[in-house]
Amino acid sequence: MHSAIDVNQSPMLTEKQTSILKAAAQNIAPTWPLDQMIAVNPFWPMRHQPIEQVSATLSTLGHAQLLMPKTYYLNHYQSGEITSGALQQAAQEQGVSLDQAVLEAFLEQENPIANWHNIADLLDHERDPHKMAWRDEITHQISQFCAAHYQQLRPILGRQNIDHQPDLYQHWLDVTRQDKGISIILDESGLHHFFQHLPETQEQVFSLAIDTLKLSDDALGHYAHALLLDINGWASWVAYLRWQGDLYAQPNDDMLSLLAIRMAWELVIWRYYQAKEPKHAELLNVLWSREKAQLPRLIRQQQEAQSLLWVWAKAAELSYHHRLHRTLLTAKPQPASTAPKLQAAFCIDVRSEVIRRALEAQSNDIQTLGFAGFFGLPIEYQSQASPLSRPQLPGLLKPAIQVTEAASTKATLTEEASTDNTASQINKTARWHGWSQAAPSTFSMVESMGWLYAFKMLKQSFLPKSEENPFSRLSHQTKWTLTQAGQVLSVREQAQLAKGILHAMGLTHFANTILLVGHGSHTTNNLHAAGLDCGACGGQTGEINVRVLAQLLNNLDVRAELKTLGVEIPPSSRFIAALHNTTTDHIRCFDDPLDEKIQHWLDAATKKAQRERIAQIDPSLLKADDDKLNKAYLKRSKDWSQVRPEWGLANNAAFIVAPRNWTRQVDLQGRSFLHDYQWQNDTGFSVLELIMTAPMIVTNWINMQYNASVTDNLKYGCGNKVLHNAVGGNIGVFEGNGGDLRIGLSMQSLHNGEKWMHQPQRLAVYIAAPKEAIETIASKHDNVRHLIDNEWLYVFRWSEDGLIERFHQQKWH
């Protein structure tokens, strides 16, 4: 048996090896916790590479898929969704000179390509089928350990007497060395002894593995990446911890520790076979040498094999582009109302497109606008009832301002009572979850409280009622306190903040009534509920943001200060905070009573939007009257057995940055993000730069999250939500009681049981601005340039003279 002396005989890591390992550890994108769930482009760390290259690499190393199966494209071609003209154009753009018949025949052919295999995979190919697969046990053991290590209570395995979480690798080593059950589960006598002789530090593990497995610098990076892809769910969680650490200048090194754990497993089973199974070890040596030697060729072969499939993927995208271009170019711009009676600013979310169009249909005196859903407020919210705070802005950004409720003098006693009640509810909920999730208490909890849950289940089944998280319950008061670095914002600072928001929103003329409409979903018994709320608000509803902004813009002192800054809001103008419930399409206004006519418009818009969406929600209700439809939507939002309460942002496909009057009469089918923009009012193009560097990136994240969850739900989605179990309270979910941490979207968020509700295609961005402005911004910002030039999205310029042209590789096409 190998001894610990081997560790000391291993050479030290070179600087290059350390650099390679760190680079591999950067390849995993973060996943946010359940209560702050936002969509993430799972390929974001690799955006500096062409998408086709990333696809080939991930497919080779991790069996991950960025493309749909051939049958998908064949069905869409046969149905006419993919046109012959688009196919020919796609082949030309991809540099493929094959005639159409060959491209069609390709979809009927099988062309399996070999993939990379880690050591565990090589051994599984020869393993007794009656024994547990190495890969399965490795994933299960690491996953269960990570769940225990990262849950919000102190670690429940080992080292109970410390006040801080230990180093991830060392904690795993302590736990695993005590686990003799590994040998029994895998039916490998004496396996657990080999963990006793692993190195004490991650650096020593890397050094020993590189030496023992004879890893060249060329192979090391891909091998490390492949190992992390094996446990992609937990690697994504660790990437989130690293993201937050970078955001708040608190570096987190757990990704290298996680990699060391996975590599340690490879080392253990390698040494086990060398010591216990010499014949198998001899074959393993040959297979492993061949695997390393052929790795570069495997990636090249994969890219070649996928090349024609990329033609079909682009053909599907171009078919959509052609239809949308015709729609946009044949639409007649509507003259904007010079004196609208109602203005309503909505989030750019694709779900807003339907309700905006429905509201605009009520009167020509209504003007709607599209703006980022956090309404330009870089805030985090802290309830008076809790020391906890939560961000209310995109995950890309760090909050700069803290917002808390400020009770008025008259309301003090009432509000204090409410605050005490809310605090009590929060504490009660926390204690309940703490009891129910602590491992030793699980069975006693079921024994003791099962009868209570039985009553609750019956009550919820026959008398459904939505239950709001007490932390999210806001008191109905109008005053908010804004602080920065512990100091209350001055009136001047509030005015400067408000001016920047109004400028970015493009709001220069003010109606008497201006609605600021955030959005949120309303569902029950849904672990991924935050994923249906506003991604721009950090997976929360936009209620706080719009209420705070309404206070700023209604404040007479702030308005007076705004006037000195060149922004004059008429005394008659009133900003009203509102929330669009995306599950039911109701719009609820806060604090201020509405004009009767405006309330009628909102109610009529709700009915129209509900009518439009019912075909996708429940086709059996297509002929139902308005009242029955409304009741069905309300029931759906309260039904705790409903696994498809709404479709979220499924089928998103475009992001249009242009004046709303260009698209006001266009039915965009709820597939387009809409951001109002008038370049003539944007001196220096600072607003356009903000749009292209923030909302455009956020929409790319949303688009790629949905795409990846469809093309590879096993790797980048979270499977069947009926089988979900929460991990660590809010970390994520297991599908069942084990396996890797599941990330991304569930099948029920993407598929209606008969067909996909999201068509995976890269986002098409349409910008109404001069060429030079788009070129300058793209060349100035690496992230923007990478997304465009490496084809993670399409960017088109939409000109006033009826021309749509694509920007790619710093050229116009």
C-alpha positions, 0 to 999 in steps of 0.5 A: 500500500502507498504510504504518506512518504509519497507526498513528501517525494512529490515535486512542488507545484510549478508556477505554471501548474498553479496558473493552469489550475486556477484558470480551470477553476475559473471556467464554472459560472455561479448559481445563486441561492434559491431565495435570490435565484436569478438567471445566469449564462452558464458559459459566462466565464468562457465568453472570450472564446467562440461559442462553437469552440466552447460547445466542442470543449464542454461536449468532449470534457463533460458530455454537455450539450449546447445544441438540440438533437438532430430530430429537433431541427428535422421536425422544425424543418419539416414543419416549415419553422426552418426555411430553405432560404435560412438554411442556405444563408446559415451554411454560407455564414458558417463557411459550409459549401454543401448543397441542401440535400447533404445538409438534410441527409445529415439530420438522418445520420448517426455520427457518434464521437468519442468523449474524454474519460476521467479515471473513474469513467475508464474503470466504470467501463470494465466494472462489475455491473452488480457493483455501484459505479465509481462515478455515482458514488464519487458524486454522491459522496462529495455532494452529501458532504458539500450539503453538510458543509455549506448549510447555514447551520454550523457543519454537522459532520466533524469539527463541531467545536469550532466557530468558523467553517474549516477549509473545505478540503481539510474538512472533507479529508477529516470526514472521509477518513472516518467513513469506513462505509465507503468500502462497503458501499463500493464493495472494495475491501480496504478502500477506506485505508487509502484515504488515510494516506492522502496529503493534508493540503490541496497543493500537495494533492495537486502535486501528487496527482500530477506526478502520479498520473503523469499529467502534462501542462497541456492535459492538466487544464482540460483534466481539471475542468473535466473533474469540475464538470463532474460535480458542476452543480456544487462547483456552480455554488462555489463559483457563487461564493467566489463571485460574492467574495470578489464583489465584497473584496473577500476572496474565496478559494473553495473552488480549488479545494473542491477540485482537490477533493475530486482529484483526490478521489481519482488519486485514491482509486488509481492507487487502489487499483495499482495495489489491489488489482494489478491486472486491471491496473495494467489495462488502466495505465494503457487506457489512461495514456491513450486518453491523454494523448488523444485529448486535443484530437477529441476536441477537434473531432467534436468541433468538426462533428458539430459544425453541420449541427451549428448550421441547422441551429443558425438556420433556426435562428435566421428563420426567426430573424427573417420573420421578425425583420419583416414584422418590424420593417412593415410596422408603421411608427405611431406618432407619440402622444404629446400629452398622455393622460397616463404614463406607465414604466415597466420592466424590460422583462418579456412578460411586460410586452404582453401587458404593455400592449394590452394597456396601450390598446385601451387608449391613445392617451396611454404611453408605456415605457420599458426600463430595467426592472430595478429602476436604476436604484442600486439598493439593498433592503433591510427590514426593521424586523430583521438584521438581514438584508437582501440586494434589490439589483442585478447580480452583476452589481454591488448595492451602494445604498441601503433602504429601510422603512421609516415609520411616520410619527402617527403610525409609530405605535401601529408600525412597532406592533406590526414590526414586532409581529413580523419579527416574531414570524421571522424568528418562528419560521427560522426556528421551525426550519432549523429544527426540520433541517437539522439531521438529528431532528428530522425523524423526531420532527416527523413523529411529533408534528406529522399530524399538524402537517396532515391538517395543513395539507388538507386545509391547503388542498381545499382552502388554498391560500397564498403565504407570503414570506414574512421577510418580504411583507412590507408595511403600508407606509410611504416613507423610506430612509436611504443611507450610504456608508451609514449616512442618510442621503442628502436631498442633493444626493437624492436629486442626483440619483433621481435625475440619472434615473429619469435620464436613463428612462428617457422620461422628459415630459410628465403626465399627471399620473405616472405609474412605476410598475415593478413585477413579481410572481405569485405562486405557492409551494414553489422552491424556485419562486424567486426565479419567476420574480424580477431578475434585475431585482436580485430574484425579488419582486420590484415592489421596494424599488418602485415604492422608493423611487416614487417617494424620491420623485414625489418629494417636493424638496427633491423636486426643487433640487431637481429643478436646479439640475435642469429637470422640472417635474410639474406640480400636477404630476404624481408618481404611483408605485405599482406591481405587475403580478406576472402569474395573474396579470393583475396590476396593483397600485400602492399608497395612492388611490387611482382615477376611476378611468385609469383603474378601468384601463388597468382592469381591461388590460388585465383581461386582455393579457389574460385572454392572450396568454390562456392559449399557452397556460390552459387551452381548455379555457380558450372560450371561457368568459372573463370572470371564469378566466380570472378565477382560473388564474387566481386559483393557479397562483394559489394551487400548491400542486400546480407545477406550471403556475406560469411560463416565466421568460420562456421563449425569450428571443429578442431585445429591442432598444428603440423608441416605443412608437416604432413597435407599439402596434406590433405583436411581439408575442411576449418574446421580446425584452423592450427598452425605450431609447431615443438616441437623439436625446442621449448626448455622448451616448452614455445611456446607450453605453449603460444599456449595452453593458448592463441590460444587454448582458442581463438579457444574455444571461437570461437567454442562455440560462433558458437555452442551456436548461433546454439543450442539456437539462441534466447538466444545466437544468434541475430536472423534475420539480416534483422530486425536488428537495431543498438543500441547506434551506436555500442553497439549491435542490437535489432531484430526489435525495442525492446526486449532484446539486441541481441548477438552472430551470426545471423541466416544468418551466420549459416543457408542457408535457407535449412540447418545449415552450422555449425554443433555444436560440441566441438572443437577437438585439436590435438597437436604434442608434448610429453605427459609430456609437455601437462600434465605439461601445463594443470596442471599449468594453471587452464583455460586449465585444466578446458576446458579439464577436464570439456569437453569444448573441446577435447585434443588429442596428435598426435605422429610421430609414428601414434598414436592419443590418448585423454588427459582427467582428467590427463590421456591418453585414 
